[in-house]
Amino acid sequence: MSRRFDLVVFDWDGTLMDSTGMIARSIQRAFDDVGLAVPSDQEARYVIGYGLGEAMAHLAPNATEAQIRQVVDAYRTHFLAKDQDLKLYDGVEEGLTRLRDANFRMAVATGKSRAGLDRVLKATQLGGFFEVTRTADEAFSKPHPAMLEYILGYAAVEPERAVMVGDTTHDLQLALNAGTASLGLTYGAHESEALLDLQALALFDDFNSLVEWILTHG
């Protein structure tokens, strides 16, 4: 049976790692530290996947550049104090192993910084699974297609032979903008109702179900 996809591109936070709650709380604490209006949990979760500067500017459109820098610095302080406690979602390492054993190529497109992604890849020892990774400080933030376009070019894979996997509307819109298919996960930052409008091939409530679908239909 011929395969539909050669390359599976994963988001990180909220897709592979259970970090959305920590990110939202760190954003809220950072805004409180700087004296800006603290975003709601829903508002903080919405910007997960953006680069840090873009995320904070979205949440505080009237803030000065200096205030945005302060919020970014405060966020990093709060997040780094706790990031060693974060865990992968159930089934992630086993699922990536199954995809690798089935000869799927894999990559990461994330709103994290390069330093942040490298740190977590080392901590989780997952770096060897991914042929190429791209971060928000190396390209325009999601949903701009540049991040995914770079990955496709590096891997020499046509858009129709790749699928983007993510938990946010930003991930699925990124796929649409870059011309790839997408698969959505409902356990991350954005609610499933928001994901339904963005033409994902399927939505999944757990990582194991996602892997089974890729192995069967991908």
Biotite code that builds the C-alpha atoms (Angstrom):
import biotite.structure as struc

atoms = struc.array([
    struc.Atom([0.000, 0.000, 0.000], chain_id="A", res_id=1, res_name="MET", atom_name="CA", element="C"),
    struc.Atom([1.411, 3.396, -0.966], chain_id="A", res_id=2, res_name="SER", atom_name="CA", element="C"),
    struc.Atom([2.067, 5.914, 1.781], chain_id="A", res_id=3, res_name="ARG", atom_name="CA", element="C"),
    struc.Atom([0.414, 9.326, 1.802], chain_id="A", res_id=4, res_name="ARG", atom_name="CA", element="C"),
    struc.Atom([2.980, 11.169, 3.947], chain_id="A", res_id=5, res_name="PHE", atom_name="CA", element="C"),
    struc.Atom([6.756, 11.054, 4.168], chain_id="A", res_id=6, res_name="ASP", atom_name="CA", element="C"),
    struc.Atom([7.234, 13.703, 6.853], chain_id="A", res_id=7, res_name="LEU", atom_name="CA", element="C"),
    struc.Atom([5.368, 14.282, 10.132], chain_id="A", res_id=8, res_name="VAL", atom_name="CA", element="C"),
    struc.Atom([5.978, 17.729, 11.673], chain_id="A", res_id=9, res_name="VAL", atom_name="CA", element="C"),
    struc.Atom([5.142, 18.155, 15.356], chain_id="A", res_id=10, res_name="PHE", atom_name="CA", element="C"),
    struc.Atom([4.462, 21.198, 17.443], chain_id="A", res_id=11, res_name="ASP", atom_name="CA", element="C"),
    struc.Atom([6.077, 20.902, 20.896], chain_id="A", res_id=12, res_name="TRP", atom_name="CA", element="C"),
    struc.Atom([4.199, 22.611, 23.763], chain_id="A", res_id=13, res_name="ASP", atom_name="CA", element="C"),
    struc.Atom([0.728, 21.150, 24.210], chain_id="A", res_id=14, res_name="GLY", atom_name="CA", element="C"),
    struc.Atom([1.429, 18.481, 21.578], chain_id="A", res_id=15, res_name="THR", atom_name="CA", element="C"),
    struc.Atom([4.390, 16.470, 22.832], chain_id="A", res_id=16, res_name="LEU", atom_name="CA", element="C"),
    struc.Atom([4.870, 18.090, 26.243], chain_id="A", res_id=17, res_name="MET", atom_name="CA", element="C"),
    struc.Atom([2.249, 18.805, 28.895], chain_id="A", res_id=18, res_name="ASP", atom_name="CA", element="C"),
    struc.Atom([3.255, 22.437, 29.321], chain_id="A", res_id=19, res_name="SER", atom_name="CA", element="C"),
    struc.Atom([0.258, 24.602, 28.440], chain_id="A", res_id=20, res_name="THR", atom_name="CA", element="C"),
    struc.Atom([-0.847, 25.139, 32.024], chain_id="A", res_id=21, res_name="GLY", atom_name="CA", element="C"),
    struc.Atom([2.643, 26.146, 33.099], chain_id="A", res_id=22, res_name="MET", atom_name="CA", element="C"),
    struc.Atom([3.004, 28.513, 30.150], chain_id="A", res_id=23, res_name="ILE", atom_name="CA", element="C"),
    struc.Atom([-0.335, 30.198, 30.878], chain_id="A", res_id=24, res_name="ALA", atom_name="CA", element="C"),
    struc.Atom([0.502, 30.641, 34.571], chain_id="A", res_id=25, res_name="ARG", atom_name="CA", element="C"),
    struc.Atom([3.942, 32.017, 33.745], chain_id="A", res_id=26, res_name="SER", atom_name="CA", element="C"),
    struc.Atom([2.402, 34.547, 31.355], chain_id="A", res_id=27, res_name="ILE", atom_name="CA", element="C"),
    struc.Atom([-0.082, 35.665, 34.001], chain_id="A", res_id=28, res_name="GLN", atom_name="CA", element="C"),
    struc.Atom([2.624, 36.036, 36.666], chain_id="A", res_id=29, res_name="ARG", atom_name="CA", element="C"),
    struc.Atom([4.827, 37.990, 34.277], chain_id="A", res_id=30, res_name="ALA", atom_name="CA", element="C"),
    struc.Atom([2.052, 40.471, 33.508], chain_id="A", res_id=31, res_name="PHE", atom_name="CA", element="C"),
    struc.Atom([1.384, 40.870, 37.220], chain_id="A", res_id=32, res_name="ASP", atom_name="CA", element="C"),
    struc.Atom([5.085, 41.499, 37.887], chain_id="A", res_id=33, res_name="ASP", atom_name="CA", element="C"),
    struc.Atom([5.212, 44.297, 35.311], chain_id="A", res_id=34, res_name="VAL", atom_name="CA", element="C"),
    struc.Atom([1.926, 45.851, 36.447], chain_id="A", res_id=35, res_name="GLY", atom_name="CA", element="C"),
    struc.Atom([-0.053, 45.195, 33.279], chain_id="A", res_id=36, res_name="LEU", atom_name="CA", element="C"),
    struc.Atom([-3.579, 43.789, 33.174], chain_id="A", res_id=37, res_name="ALA", atom_name="CA", element="C"),
    struc.Atom([-3.318, 40.050, 33.776], chain_id="A", res_id=38, res_name="VAL", atom_name="CA", element="C"),
    struc.Atom([-4.784, 38.015, 30.911], chain_id="A", res_id=39, res_name="PRO", atom_name="CA", element="C"),
    struc.Atom([-7.356, 35.331, 31.585], chain_id="A", res_id=40, res_name="SER", atom_name="CA", element="C"),
    struc.Atom([-6.392, 31.686, 31.345], chain_id="A", res_id=41, res_name="ASP", atom_name="CA", element="C"),
    struc.Atom([-8.152, 31.440, 27.964], chain_id="A", res_id=42, res_name="GLN", atom_name="CA", element="C"),
    struc.Atom([-6.343, 34.529, 26.665], chain_id="A", res_id=43, res_name="GLU", atom_name="CA", element="C"),
    struc.Atom([-2.969, 33.244, 27.870], chain_id="A", res_id=44, res_name="ALA", atom_name="CA", element="C"),
    struc.Atom([-3.545, 29.838, 26.305], chain_id="A", res_id=45, res_name="ARG", atom_name="CA", element="C"),
    struc.Atom([-4.581, 31.393, 23.000], chain_id="A", res_id=46, res_name="TYR", atom_name="CA", element="C"),
    struc.Atom([-1.109, 32.852, 22.329], chain_id="A", res_id=47, res_name="VAL", atom_name="CA", element="C"),
    struc.Atom([0.757, 29.591, 22.996], chain_id="A", res_id=48, res_name="ILE", atom_name="CA", element="C"),
    struc.Atom([2.576, 28.837, 19.768], chain_id="A", res_id=49, res_name="GLY", atom_name="CA", element="C"),
    struc.Atom([3.448, 32.462, 19.013], chain_id="A", res_id=50, res_name="TYR", atom_name="CA", element="C"),
    struc.Atom([6.968, 33.704, 19.560], chain_id="A", res_id=51, res_name="GLY", atom_name="CA", element="C"),
    struc.Atom([7.307, 35.301, 23.002], chain_id="A", res_id=52, res_name="LEU", atom_name="CA", element="C"),
    struc.Atom([7.418, 38.894, 21.789], chain_id="A", res_id=53, res_name="GLY", atom_name="CA", element="C"),
    struc.Atom([4.431, 38.422, 19.510], chain_id="A", res_id=54, res_name="GLU", atom_name="CA", element="C"),
    struc.Atom([2.503, 36.634, 22.253], chain_id="A", res_id=55, res_name="ALA", atom_name="CA", element="C"),
    struc.Atom([2.996, 39.370, 24.812], chain_id="A", res_id=56, res_name="MET", atom_name="CA", element="C"),
    struc.Atom([2.270, 42.137, 22.309], chain_id="A", res_id=57, res_name="ALA", atom_name="CA", element="C"),
    struc.Atom([-0.962, 40.378, 21.326], chain_id="A", res_id=58, res_name="HIS", atom_name="CA", element="C"),
    struc.Atom([-2.028, 40.260, 24.966], chain_id="A", res_id=59, res_name="LEU", atom_name="CA", element="C"),
    struc.Atom([-1.034, 43.879, 25.653], chain_id="A", res_id=60, res_name="ALA", atom_name="CA", element="C"),
    struc.Atom([-1.475, 45.803, 22.380], chain_id="A", res_id=61, res_name="PRO", atom_name="CA", element="C"),
    struc.Atom([-1.124, 49.175, 24.106], chain_id="A", res_id=62, res_name="ASN", atom_name="CA", element="C"),
    struc.Atom([2.038, 48.336, 26.026], chain_id="A", res_id=63, res_name="ALA", atom_name="CA", element="C"),
    struc.Atom([5.328, 50.011, 25.185], chain_id="A", res_id=64, res_name="THR", atom_name="CA", element="C"),
    struc.Atom([8.229, 48.090, 23.686], chain_id="A", res_id=65, res_name="GLU", atom_name="CA", element="C"),
    struc.Atom([10.032, 48.412, 27.016], chain_id="A", res_id=66, res_name="ALA", atom_name="CA", element="C"),
    struc.Atom([7.075, 46.882, 28.864], chain_id="A", res_id=67, res_name="GLN", atom_name="CA", element="C"),
    struc.Atom([6.902, 43.987, 26.389], chain_id="A", res_id=68, res_name="ILE", atom_name="CA", element="C"),
    struc.Atom([10.600, 43.297, 26.953], chain_id="A", res_id=69, res_name="ARG", atom_name="CA", element="C"),
    struc.Atom([10.007, 43.352, 30.705], chain_id="A", res_id=70, res_name="GLN", atom_name="CA", element="C"),
    struc.Atom([7.117, 40.911, 30.406], chain_id="A", res_id=71, res_name="VAL", atom_name="CA", element="C"),
    struc.Atom([9.175, 38.578, 28.218], chain_id="A", res_id=72, res_name="VAL", atom_name="CA", element="C"),
    struc.Atom([12.038, 38.614, 30.718], chain_id="A", res_id=73, res_name="ASP", atom_name="CA", element="C"),
    struc.Atom([9.668, 38.020, 33.636], chain_id="A", res_id=74, res_name="ALA", atom_name="CA", element="C"),
    struc.Atom([7.993, 35.159, 31.764], chain_id="A", res_id=75, res_name="TYR", atom_name="CA", element="C"),
    struc.Atom([11.333, 33.472, 31.168], chain_id="A", res_id=76, res_name="ARG", atom_name="CA", element="C"),
    struc.Atom([12.167, 33.742, 34.856], chain_id="A", res_id=77, res_name="THR", atom_name="CA", element="C"),
    struc.Atom([8.897, 32.145, 35.939], chain_id="A", res_id=78, res_name="HIS", atom_name="CA", element="C"),
    struc.Atom([8.935, 29.425, 33.279], chain_id="A", res_id=79, res_name="PHE", atom_name="CA", element="C"),
    struc.Atom([12.560, 28.433, 33.758], chain_id="A", res_id=80, res_name="LEU", atom_name="CA", element="C"),
    struc.Atom([11.989, 28.079, 37.485], chain_id="A", res_id=81, res_name="ALA", atom_name="CA", element="C"),
    struc.Atom([9.568, 25.229, 36.794], chain_id="A", res_id=82, res_name="LYS", atom_name="CA", element="C"),
    struc.Atom([10.359, 23.778, 33.371], chain_id="A", res_id=83, res_name="ASP", atom_name="CA", element="C"),
    struc.Atom([12.345, 20.885, 34.854], chain_id="A", res_id=84, res_name="GLN", atom_name="CA", element="C"),
    struc.Atom([9.056, 19.619, 36.308], chain_id="A", res_id=85, res_name="ASP", atom_name="CA", element="C"),
    struc.Atom([7.334, 19.330, 32.925], chain_id="A", res_id=86, res_name="LEU", atom_name="CA", element="C"),
    struc.Atom([6.593, 15.911, 31.466], chain_id="A", res_id=87, res_name="LYS", atom_name="CA", element="C"),
    struc.Atom([5.859, 14.458, 28.058], chain_id="A", res_id=88, res_name="LEU", atom_name="CA", element="C"),
    struc.Atom([2.298, 13.385, 27.405], chain_id="A", res_id=89, res_name="TYR", atom_name="CA", element="C"),
    struc.Atom([1.574, 9.704, 27.881], chain_id="A", res_id=90, res_name="ASP", atom_name="CA", element="C"),
    struc.Atom([2.703, 7.604, 24.941], chain_id="A", res_id=91, res_name="GLY", atom_name="CA", element="C"),
    struc.Atom([4.875, 10.229, 23.248], chain_id="A", res_id=92, res_name="VAL", atom_name="CA", element="C"),
    struc.Atom([8.241, 8.464, 23.364], chain_id="A", res_id=93, res_name="GLU", atom_name="CA", element="C"),
    struc.Atom([6.695, 5.122, 22.479], chain_id="A", res_id=94, res_name="GLU", atom_name="CA", element="C"),
    struc.Atom([4.666, 6.686, 19.681], chain_id="A", res_id=95, res_name="GLY", atom_name="CA", element="C"),
    struc.Atom([7.656, 8.464, 18.156], chain_id="A", res_id=96, res_name="LEU", atom_name="CA", element="C"),
    struc.Atom([9.561, 5.192, 18.289], chain_id="A", res_id=97, res_name="THR", atom_name="CA", element="C"),
    struc.Atom([6.772, 3.413, 16.400], chain_id="A", res_id=98, res_name="ARG", atom_name="CA", element="C"),
    struc.Atom([6.707, 6.126, 13.727], chain_id="A", res_id=99, res_name="LEU", atom_name="CA", element="C"),
    struc.Atom([10.478, 6.002, 13.341], chain_id="A", res_id=100, res_name="ARG", atom_name="CA", element="C"),
    struc.Atom([10.396, 2.211, 13.085], chain_id="A", res_id=101, res_name="ASP", atom_name="CA", element="C"),
    struc.Atom([7.795, 2.581, 10.322], chain_id="A", res_id=102, res_name="ALA", atom_name="CA", element="C"),
    struc.Atom([10.250, 4.875, 8.487], chain_id="A", res_id=103, res_name="ASN", atom_name="CA", element="C"),
    struc.Atom([8.338, 8.112, 8.887], chain_id="A", res_id=104, res_name="PHE", atom_name="CA", element="C"),
    struc.Atom([10.614, 11.129, 8.888], chain_id="A", res_id=105, res_name="ARG", atom_name="CA", element="C"),
    struc.Atom([9.891, 13.614, 11.674], chain_id="A", res_id=106, res_name="MET", atom_name="CA", element="C"),
    struc.Atom([10.484, 17.280, 12.459], chain_id="A", res_id=107, res_name="ALA", atom_name="CA", element="C"),
    struc.Atom([9.478, 19.963, 14.981], chain_id="A", res_id=108, res_name="VAL", atom_name="CA", element="C"),
    struc.Atom([7.998, 23.420, 14.311], chain_id="A", res_id=109, res_name="ALA", atom_name="CA", element="C"),
    struc.Atom([7.571, 25.280, 17.587], chain_id="A", res_id=110, res_name="THR", atom_name="CA", element="C"),
    struc.Atom([6.920, 28.658, 19.126], chain_id="A", res_id=111, res_name="GLY", atom_name="CA", element="C"),
    struc.Atom([9.758, 27.975, 21.565], chain_id="A", res_id=112, res_name="LYS", atom_name="CA", element="C"),
    struc.Atom([13.105, 29.712, 21.196], chain_id="A", res_id=113, res_name="SER", atom_name="CA", element="C"),
    struc.Atom([16.095, 27.783, 19.881], chain_id="A", res_id=114, res_name="ARG", atom_name="CA", element="C"),
    struc.Atom([17.660, 27.783, 23.344], chain_id="A", res_id=115, res_name="ALA", atom_name="CA", element="C"),
    struc.Atom([14.414, 26.580, 24.900], chain_id="A", res_id=116, res_name="GLY", atom_name="CA", element="C"),
    struc.Atom([13.911, 23.799, 22.387], chain_id="A", res_id=117, res_name="LEU", atom_name="CA", element="C"),
    struc.Atom([17.514, 22.609, 22.587], chain_id="A", res_id=118, res_name="ASP", atom_name="CA", element="C"),
    struc.Atom([17.248, 22.516, 26.379], chain_id="A", res_id=119, res_name="ARG", atom_name="CA", element="C"),
    struc.Atom([14.088, 20.406, 26.375], chain_id="A", res_id=120, res_name="VAL", atom_name="CA", element="C"),
    struc.Atom([15.310, 18.092, 23.616], chain_id="A", res_id=121, res_name="LEU", atom_name="CA", element="C"),
    struc.Atom([18.372, 17.355, 25.732], chain_id="A", res_id=122, res_name="LYS", atom_name="CA", element="C"),
    struc.Atom([16.316, 16.867, 28.896], chain_id="A", res_id=123, res_name="ALA", atom_name="CA", element="C"),
    struc.Atom([13.850, 14.477, 27.228], chain_id="A", res_id=124, res_name="THR", atom_name="CA", element="C"),
    struc.Atom([16.475, 12.806, 25.012], chain_id="A", res_id=125, res_name="GLN", atom_name="CA", element="C"),
    struc.Atom([14.084, 13.060, 22.053], chain_id="A", res_id=126, res_name="LEU", atom_name="CA", element="C"),
    struc.Atom([16.397, 15.009, 19.763], chain_id="A", res_id=127, res_name="GLY", atom_name="CA", element="C"),
    struc.Atom([17.419, 11.941, 17.785], chain_id="A", res_id=128, res_name="GLY", atom_name="CA", element="C"),
    struc.Atom([13.879, 11.424, 16.510], chain_id="A", res_id=129, res_name="PHE", atom_name="CA", element="C"),
    struc.Atom([13.801, 14.672, 14.525], chain_id="A", res_id=130, res_name="PHE", atom_name="CA", element="C"),
    struc.Atom([15.550, 15.313, 11.237], chain_id="A", res_id=131, res_name="GLU", atom_name="CA", element="C"),
    struc.Atom([15.099, 19.074, 11.441], chain_id="A", res_id=132, res_name="VAL", atom_name="CA", element="C"),
    struc.Atom([13.650, 21.547, 13.952], chain_id="A", res_id=133, res_name="THR", atom_name="CA", element="C"),
    struc.Atom([12.634, 25.191, 13.550], chain_id="A", res_id=134, res_name="ARG", atom_name="CA", element="C"),
    struc.Atom([11.822, 27.714, 16.250], chain_id="A", res_id=135, res_name="THR", atom_name="CA", element="C"),
    struc.Atom([10.058, 31.057, 16.540], chain_id="A", res_id=136, res_name="ALA", atom_name="CA", element="C"),
    struc.Atom([13.292, 33.051, 16.819], chain_id="A", res_id=137, res_name="ASP", atom_name="CA", element="C"),
    struc.Atom([14.499, 31.562, 13.517], chain_id="A", res_id=138, res_name="GLU", atom_name="CA", element="C"),
    struc.Atom([11.413, 32.366, 11.439], chain_id="A", res_id=139, res_name="ALA", atom_name="CA", element="C"),
    struc.Atom([8.187, 34.333, 11.499], chain_id="A", res_id=140, res_name="PHE", atom_name="CA", element="C"),
    struc.Atom([5.796, 33.160, 14.209], chain_id="A", res_id=141, res_name="SER", atom_name="CA", element="C"),
    struc.Atom([2.987, 30.765, 13.454], chain_id="A", res_id=142, res_name="LYS", atom_name="CA", element="C"),
    struc.Atom([0.734, 30.825, 11.514], chain_id="A", res_id=143, res_name="PRO", atom_name="CA", element="C"),
    struc.Atom([3.083, 32.446, 8.972], chain_id="A", res_id=144, res_name="HIS", atom_name="CA", element="C"),
    struc.Atom([4.223, 29.590, 6.695], chain_id="A", res_id=145, res_name="PRO", atom_name="CA", element="C"),
    struc.Atom([7.962, 30.388, 6.829], chain_id="A", res_id=146, res_name="ALA", atom_name="CA", element="C"),
    struc.Atom([8.732, 27.949, 9.654], chain_id="A", res_id=147, res_name="MET", atom_name="CA", element="C"),
    struc.Atom([7.116, 25.009, 7.910], chain_id="A", res_id=148, res_name="LEU", atom_name="CA", element="C"),
    struc.Atom([8.389, 26.038, 4.488], chain_id="A", res_id=149, res_name="GLU", atom_name="CA", element="C"),
    struc.Atom([11.947, 25.938, 5.822], chain_id="A", res_id=150, res_name="TYR", atom_name="CA", element="C"),
    struc.Atom([11.425, 22.423, 7.177], chain_id="A", res_id=151, res_name="ILE", atom_name="CA", element="C"),
    struc.Atom([9.959, 21.228, 3.881], chain_id="A", res_id=152, res_name="LEU", atom_name="CA", element="C"),
    struc.Atom([12.849, 22.724, 1.956], chain_id="A", res_id=153, res_name="GLY", atom_name="CA", element="C"),
    struc.Atom([15.461, 21.274, 4.280], chain_id="A", res_id=154, res_name="TYR", atom_name="CA", element="C"),
    struc.Atom([13.897, 17.819, 4.065], chain_id="A", res_id=155, res_name="ALA", atom_name="CA", element="C"),
    struc.Atom([13.228, 18.141, 0.312], chain_id="A", res_id=156, res_name="ALA", atom_name="CA", element="C"),
    struc.Atom([9.596, 17.102, 0.851], chain_id="A", res_id=157, res_name="VAL", atom_name="CA", element="C"),
    struc.Atom([6.693, 18.517, -1.155], chain_id="A", res_id=158, res_name="GLU", atom_name="CA", element="C"),
    struc.Atom([3.892, 20.069, 0.938], chain_id="A", res_id=159, res_name="PRO", atom_name="CA", element="C"),
    struc.Atom([1.373, 17.412, -0.055], chain_id="A", res_id=160, res_name="GLU", atom_name="CA", element="C"),
    struc.Atom([3.717, 14.726, 1.333], chain_id="A", res_id=161, res_name="ARG", atom_name="CA", element="C"),
    struc.Atom([3.847, 16.277, 4.810], chain_id="A", res_id=162, res_name="ALA", atom_name="CA", element="C"),
    struc.Atom([1.426, 16.569, 7.730], chain_id="A", res_id=163, res_name="VAL", atom_name="CA", element="C"),
    struc.Atom([1.528, 19.064, 10.589], chain_id="A", res_id=164, res_name="MET", atom_name="CA", element="C"),
    struc.Atom([0.486, 17.858, 14.055], chain_id="A", res_id=165, res_name="VAL", atom_name="CA", element="C"),
    struc.Atom([-0.549, 20.387, 16.684], chain_id="A", res_id=166, res_name="GLY", atom_name="CA", element="C"),
    struc.Atom([-2.913, 21.391, 19.450], chain_id="A", res_id=167, res_name="ASP", atom_name="CA", element="C"),
    struc.Atom([-3.680, 24.985, 18.446], chain_id="A", res_id=168, res_name="THR", atom_name="CA", element="C"),
    struc.Atom([-5.429, 26.859, 15.680], chain_id="A", res_id=169, res_name="THR", atom_name="CA", element="C"),
    struc.Atom([-2.036, 28.445, 14.962], chain_id="A", res_id=170, res_name="HIS", atom_name="CA", element="C"),
    struc.Atom([-0.610, 25.011, 14.094], chain_id="A", res_id=171, res_name="ASP", atom_name="CA", element="C"),
    struc.Atom([-3.506, 24.106, 11.818], chain_id="A", res_id=172, res_name="LEU", atom_name="CA", element="C"),
    struc.Atom([-3.525, 27.513, 10.147], chain_id="A", res_id=173, res_name="GLN", atom_name="CA", element="C"),
    struc.Atom([0.232, 27.164, 9.642], chain_id="A", res_id=174, res_name="LEU", atom_name="CA", element="C"),
    struc.Atom([-0.436, 23.929, 7.763], chain_id="A", res_id=175, res_name="ALA", atom_name="CA", element="C"),
    struc.Atom([-3.069, 25.589, 5.586], chain_id="A", res_id=176, res_name="LEU", atom_name="CA", element="C"),
    struc.Atom([-0.750, 28.503, 4.834], chain_id="A", res_id=177, res_name="ASN", atom_name="CA", element="C"),
    struc.Atom([2.110, 26.175, 3.884], chain_id="A", res_id=178, res_name="ALA", atom_name="CA", element="C"),
    struc.Atom([-0.082, 23.827, 1.848], chain_id="A", res_id=179, res_name="GLY", atom_name="CA", element="C"),
    struc.Atom([0.280, 20.740, 4.035], chain_id="A", res_id=180, res_name="THR", atom_name="CA", element="C"),
    struc.Atom([-2.311, 18.529, 5.673], chain_id="A", res_id=181, res_name="ALA", atom_name="CA", element="C"),
    struc.Atom([-2.831, 18.701, 9.440], chain_id="A", res_id=182, res_name="SER", atom_name="CA", element="C"),
    struc.Atom([-3.909, 16.594, 12.399], chain_id="A", res_id=183, res_name="LEU", atom_name="CA", element="C"),
    struc.Atom([-5.207, 18.118, 15.619], chain_id="A", res_id=184, res_name="GLY", atom_name="CA", element="C"),
    struc.Atom([-4.852, 17.146, 19.274], chain_id="A", res_id=185, res_name="LEU", atom_name="CA", element="C"),
    struc.Atom([-7.616, 18.212, 21.647], chain_id="A", res_id=186, res_name="THR", atom_name="CA", element="C"),
    struc.Atom([-5.744, 17.998, 24.960], chain_id="A", res_id=187, res_name="TYR", atom_name="CA", element="C"),
    struc.Atom([-3.548, 21.092, 24.550], chain_id="A", res_id=188, res_name="GLY", atom_name="CA", element="C"),
    struc.Atom([-3.989, 24.851, 24.516], chain_id="A", res_id=189, res_name="ALA", atom_name="CA", element="C"),
    struc.Atom([-7.032, 25.316, 22.254], chain_id="A", res_id=190, res_name="HIS", atom_name="CA", element="C"),
    struc.Atom([-10.436, 23.710, 22.555], chain_id="A", res_id=191, res_name="GLU", atom_name="CA", element="C"),
    struc.Atom([-11.557, 21.183, 19.981], chain_id="A", res_id=192, res_name="SER", atom_name="CA", element="C"),
    struc.Atom([-14.377, 23.435, 18.756], chain_id="A", res_id=193, res_name="GLU", atom_name="CA", element="C"),
    struc.Atom([-11.796, 25.979, 17.597], chain_id="A", res_id=194, res_name="ALA", atom_name="CA", element="C"),
    struc.Atom([-9.827, 23.307, 15.747], chain_id="A", res_id=195, res_name="LEU", atom_name="CA", element="C"),
    struc.Atom([-12.796, 21.980, 13.787], chain_id="A", res_id=196, res_name="LEU", atom_name="CA", element="C"),
    struc.Atom([-12.913, 24.926, 11.370], chain_id="A", res_id=197, res_name="ASP", atom_name="CA", element="C"),
    struc.Atom([-9.346, 24.524, 10.087], chain_id="A", res_id=198, res_name="LEU", atom_name="CA", element="C"),
    struc.Atom([-9.626, 21.459, 7.857], chain_id="A", res_id=199, res_name="GLN", atom_name="CA", element="C"),
    struc.Atom([-7.643, 19.002, 9.965], chain_id="A", res_id=200, res_name="ALA", atom_name="CA", element="C"),
    struc.Atom([-7.882, 15.478, 8.604], chain_id="A", res_id=201, res_name="LEU", atom_name="CA", element="C"),
    struc.Atom([-8.800, 14.231, 12.079], chain_id="A", res_id=202, res_name="ALA", atom_name="CA", element="C"),
    struc.Atom([-8.756, 15.242, 15.755], chain_id="A", res_id=203, res_name="LEU", atom_name="CA", element="C"),
    struc.Atom([-7.493, 13.027, 18.585], chain_id="A", res_id=204, res_name="PHE", atom_name="CA", element="C"),
    struc.Atom([-7.942, 13.013, 22.347], chain_id="A", res_id=205, res_name="ASP", atom_name="CA", element="C"),
    struc.Atom([-4.663, 11.192, 23.062], chain_id="A", res_id=206, res_name="ASP", atom_name="CA", element="C"),
    struc.Atom([-1.281, 10.683, 21.433], chain_id="A", res_id=207, res_name="PHE", atom_name="CA", element="C"),
    struc.Atom([-1.629, 6.936, 20.985], chain_id="A", res_id=208, res_name="ASN", atom_name="CA", element="C"),
    struc.Atom([-4.723, 7.402, 18.817], chain_id="A", res_id=209, res_name="SER", atom_name="CA", element="C"),
    struc.Atom([-2.852, 9.917, 16.689], chain_id="A", res_id=210, res_name="LEU", atom_name="CA", element="C"),
    struc.Atom([-0.004, 7.464, 16.110], chain_id="A", res_id=211, res_name="VAL", atom_name="CA", element="C"),
    struc.Atom([-2.400, 4.656, 15.206], chain_id="A", res_id=212, res_name="GLU", atom_name="CA", element="C"),
    struc.Atom([-4.080, 6.919, 12.634], chain_id="A", res_id=213, res_name="TRP", atom_name="CA", element="C"),
    struc.Atom([-0.762, 7.898, 11.042], chain_id="A", res_id=214, res_name="ILE", atom_name="CA", element="C"),
    struc.Atom([0.381, 4.270, 10.878], chain_id="A", res_id=215, res_name="LEU", atom_name="CA", element="C"),
    struc.Atom([-2.920, 3.220, 9.326], chain_id="A", res_id=216, res_name="THR", atom_name="CA", element="C"),
    struc.Atom([-3.832, 6.165, 7.107], chain_id="A", res_id=217, res_name="HIS", atom_name="CA", element="C"),
    struc.Atom([-0.577, 8.111, 6.670], chain_id="A", res_id=218, res_name="GLY", atom_name="CA", element="C"),
])
